[in-house]
Amino acid sequence: MKSIFKKNLSVFIGNILSIIILVSVFSCTDVDEEIEVSSGPPTLENISPAANLDSAISQTVRGNLYVLHGTNLLGTEQIFINETEAYFNPALVTANNIFVAVPDEAPYFNASDQIKVITTKGEATLDISIAQPAPKIESFAPLAAGEGDIVTIKGSIFEGLISVSFGEVEAIVVSSSSTEIKVEVPEGIVQAFIFVETAGGIARSTAAFGFKFVVYDDALATGWWIGGWSGTEDFESTEQVKRGTYSIKRIYEGGYSGFQIGNGGATIELSDKEAVKVSLFAGENAVKVKLVLNGNYEAGKEIELVSGEWNDITVPLSELGDPETLTEIVIQEFAGSVPATVYIDDLGLI
């Protein structure tokens, strides 16, 4: 609610400011003079932000309000910004000024970089570019991979790509488009956020890539035991695989049955780890599971599954009882809808 209030307050203040500017512009202009100077073709001199009429600029931003300065602007019929028609209010046009907003859909890359004003007496143009927005990362896959493997990053506004990094290590870009980038995993990456840099800025992935400790990626970690109740598991299933060759196929045969694995080796410290990350494919009757660490069922995390696809899950340790060490993991069927099939892949700690 706080962010919504701030956004609405900002819009309200901006609107009030624009009204004040409009009043000052129109109060200084005589109508008879406007008609007289608008008798010839228009000219465009410069453009400025609506909040600062004295500051001429060479680049605009989508969605922002600006003022075009020139002559003979009365009788304006259309305005195009990078060949995209822009909205303006004819009632707020003077002989020397037009208030106009840059369309949200106006192109910013490989565009004409030009504003065109068409009036009843002719047309005028002004060279101006639109700043590229910051890139947006929506997802990446796989969630974990080895050195040299290909990771596909999906999102938007990837034009003019400068670099992709895993943490502070730059990756080799295999291919890129406006919505997808393929890169090779750099050497030595165990766990890191992915950064995409373009001319518009830098974006960071919401989830981290890789693991600080791998529990299962084609094979269960050495020294772990297998438990569970009311079901069966196959640790080398090829039916649904998120990454690599195998996944774990778990068939839950009884209501609230559990897939259980435990660490029988050295103590796994969690002081330098933040979350459990796992990919779950929801097969037949798979609706909801509960992730539990070290037998602390009261602090377990219930997870809704989307049927028929891989669900990439990251659960902070703070939501699982905040344990200091890891001894056991349970993924329990938690909808009572059985038999249910879940495929488990890329299980570990980040």
JOURKA-V862566 format. One record per residue. N is the residue number from 1. RES is the residue in one small letter. OMEGA is omega as a letter, one per 20 degrees, with the letter a starting at -180 (none if undefined). Layout:
N;RES;OMEGA
N;RES;OMEGA
//
This chain:
1;m;a
2;k;a
3;s;r
4;i;r
5;f;a
6;k;a
7;k;a
8;n;r
9;l;r
10;s;r
11;v;a
12;f;r
13;i;r
14;g;r
15;n;r
16;i;r
17;l;r
18;s;r
19;i;r
20;i;r
21;i;r
22;l;r
23;v;a
24;s;r
25;v;a
26;f;r
27;s;a
28;c;a
29;t;r
30;d;a
31;v;a
32;d;r
33;e;a
34;e;a
35;i;a
36;e;a
37;v;r
38;s;a
39;s;a
40;g;r
41;p;a
42;p;r
43;t;r
44;l;a
45;e;r
46;n;r
47;i;a
48;s;r
49;p;a
50;a;a
51;a;a
52;n;a
53;l;a
54;d;a
55;s;r
56;a;a
57;i;r
58;s;a
59;q;a
60;t;r
61;v;r
62;r;r
63;g;a
64;n;a
65;l;a
66;y;r
67;v;r
68;l;r
69;h;r
70;g;r
71;t;r
72;n;a
73;l;r
74;l;a
75;g;r
76;t;a
77;e;a
78;q;r
79;i;r
80;f;r
81;i;a
82;n;r
83;e;r
84;t;a
85;e;a
86;a;r
87;y;r
88;f;r
89;n;a
90;p;a
91;a;a
92;l;r
93;v;r
94;t;r
95;a;a
96;n;a
97;n;r
98;i;r
99;f;a
100;v;r
101;a;r
102;v;a
103;p;r
104;d;a
105;e;a
106;a;a
107;p;a
108;y;a
109;f;a
110;n;a
111;a;a
112;s;a
113;d;a
114;q;r
115;i;r
116;k;r
117;v;r
118;i;r
119;t;r
120;t;a
121;k;a
122;g;a
123;e;r
124;a;r
125;t;r
126;l;r
127;d;r
128;i;r
129;s;r
130;i;a
131;a;r
132;q;r
133;p;r
134;a;r
135;p;r
136;k;r
137;i;r
138;e;a
139;s;r
140;f;a
141;a;i
142;p;r
143;l;r
144;a;a
145;a;a
146;g;r
147;e;r
148;g;r
149;d;a
150;i;r
151;v;r
152;t;a
153;i;r
154;k;a
155;g;a
156;s;r
157;i;r
158;f;r
159;e;r
160;g;a
161;l;r
162;i;a
163;s;r
164;v;a
165;s;r
166;f;a
167;g;r
168;e;a
169;v;a
170;e;a
171;a;r
172;i;r
173;v;r
174;v;r
175;s;r
176;s;r
177;s;a
178;s;a
179;t;a
180;e;r
181;i;r
182;k;a
183;v;r
184;e;r
185;v;a
186;p;r
187;e;r
188;g;a
189;i;r
190;v;r
191;q;a
192;a;r
193;f;r
194;i;r
195;f;r
196;v;a
197;e;r
198;t;r
199;a;a
200;g;a
201;g;a
202;i;r
203;a;r
204;r;r
205;s;r
206;t;r
207;a;r
208;a;r
209;f;r
210;g;a
211;f;r
212;k;r
213;f;a
214;v;r
215;v;r
216;y;r
217;d;a
218;d;r
219;a;r
220;l;a
221;a;a
222;t;r
223;g;a
224;w;r
225;w;a
226;i;r
227;g;r
228;g;a
229;w;r
230;s;r
231;g;r
232;t;r
233;e;r
234;d;a
235;f;r
236;e;r
237;s;r
238;t;a
239;e;r
240;q;a
241;v;r
242;k;a
243;r;r
244;g;a
245;t;a
246;y;r
247;s;r
248;i;r
249;k;a
250;r;r
251;i;r
252;y;a
253;e;r
254;g;r
255;g;r
256;y;r
257;s;a
258;g;r
259;f;a
260;q;r
261;i;a
262;g;r
263;n;r
264;g;a
265;g;a
266;a;r
267;t;r
268;i;r
269;e;a
270;l;a
271;s;a
272;d;a
273;k;a
274;e;a
275;a;r
276;v;r
277;k;a
278;v;r
279;s;a
280;l;r
281;f;a
282;a;r
283;g;a
284;e;r
285;n;a
286;a;a
287;v;a
288;k;r
289;v;r
290;k;r
291;l;a
292;v;r
293;l;r
294;n;r
295;g;a
296;n;a
297;y;r
298;e;a
299;a;a
300;g;a
301;k;r
302;e;a
303;i;r
304;e;a
305;l;r
306;v;a
307;s;r
308;g;r
309;e;r
310;w;r
311;n;r
312;d;a
313;i;r
314;t;a
315;v;r
316;p;r
317;l;r
318;s;r
319;e;a
320;l;r
321;g;r
322;d;a
323;p;r
324;e;r
325;t;r
326;l;r
327;t;a
328;e;r
329;i;r
330;v;r
331;i;a
332;q;r
333;e;a
334;f;r
335;a;a
336;g;a
337;s;a
338;v;i
339;p;a
340;a;a
341;t;r
342;v;r
343;y;a
344;i;r
345;d;r
346;d;r
347;l;r
348;g;a
349;l;r
350;i;none
//
